[in-house]
């Protein structure tokens, strides 16, 4: 009864599976956190990287620079208005 009951072996294996899944999730979050901390450190220390990030986010250009904006993949171009004579 103890081995097959609601707190028996099936419940134990399910809890172990949940623990493994949570540990894997924690490991992934730790890696993401480390990557973000490294990126933040680079931003704090390098004015060149700061400038690149600001220009990218605000879509700023230096005098004489040209920017080309392409439609995203899978996005259809806007239909042209039909001209009837």
C-alpha positions as CSV (number, residue, x, y, z in Angstrom):
1,X,0.0,0.0,0.0
2,X,2.8,2.4,0.8
3,X,4.7,1.8,-2.5
4,X,1.6,2.3,-4.7
5,X,-0.3,4.9,-2.7
6,X,-0.6,8.6,-3.3
7,X,2.8,9.1,-1.6
8,X,4.5,6.0,-3.0
9,X,7.0,5.5,-5.7
10,X,5.1,7.2,-8.5
11,X,4.8,10.3,-6.5
12,X,8.5,10.1,-5.6
13,X,9.6,9.8,-9.2
14,X,7.3,12.7,-10.2
15,X,8.8,14.9,-7.5
16,X,12.3,14.0,-8.7
17,X,11.3,14.9,-12.3
18,X,10.0,18.2,-11.1
19,X,13.2,18.9,-9.1
20,X,15.3,18.1,-12.2
21,X,13.2,20.4,-14.4
22,X,13.5,23.3,-11.8
23,X,17.3,22.8,-11.5
24,X,17.6,23.0,-15.3
25,X,15.5,26.1,-15.4
26,X,17.7,27.6,-12.6
27,X,20.9,26.8,-14.5
28,X,19.5,28.5,-17.7
29,X,18.5,31.6,-15.7
30,X,22.0,31.7,-14.1
31,X,23.6,31.6,-17.6
32,X,21.2,34.4,-18.8
33,X,22.0,36.5,-15.7
34,X,25.8,36.0,-16.2
35,X,25.5,37.1,-19.9
36,X,23.5,40.2,-18.9
37,X,26.0,41.1,-16.2
38,X,28.8,40.7,-18.7
39,X,27.0,42.9,-21.2
40,X,26.3,45.6,-18.5
41,X,29.9,45.6,-17.5
42,X,31.0,46.2,-21.1
43,X,28.5,49.0,-21.4
44,X,29.7,50.6,-18.2
45,X,33.4,50.4,-19.2
46,X,33.3,51.2,-22.9
47,X,32.0,54.5,-24.3
48,X,32.2,53.1,-27.8
49,X,29.8,50.3,-27.0
50,X,27.5,52.8,-25.1
51,X,27.4,55.0,-28.2
52,X,26.6,52.0,-30.5
53,X,23.8,51.0,-28.2
54,X,22.3,54.5,-28.0
55,X,22.5,55.0,-31.8
56,X,20.9,51.6,-32.3
57,X,18.0,52.1,-29.9
58,X,17.3,55.7,-30.9
59,X,18.0,55.2,-34.7
60,X,20.5,58.0,-34.7
61,X,22.9,58.6,-37.6
62,X,26.1,60.6,-37.9
63,X,26.3,63.3,-40.5
64,X,26.9,61.6,-43.9
65,X,25.7,58.2,-42.8
66,X,22.9,56.4,-44.7
67,X,20.6,53.8,-43.2
68,X,18.7,51.2,-45.1
69,X,15.5,49.8,-43.6
70,X,14.5,46.4,-45.0
71,X,11.2,44.7,-44.4
72,X,11.3,41.8,-42.0
73,X,11.4,38.3,-43.4
74,X,7.9,37.0,-44.0
75,X,6.4,40.4,-44.1
76,X,4.6,41.3,-47.3
77,X,5.1,44.6,-48.9
78,X,2.2,47.0,-48.8
79,X,-0.1,46.6,-51.8
80,X,0.1,49.4,-54.4
81,X,-2.9,51.5,-55.2
82,X,-4.3,50.4,-58.5
83,X,-4.6,53.0,-61.2
84,X,-7.4,52.7,-63.6
85,X,-7.3,54.9,-66.7
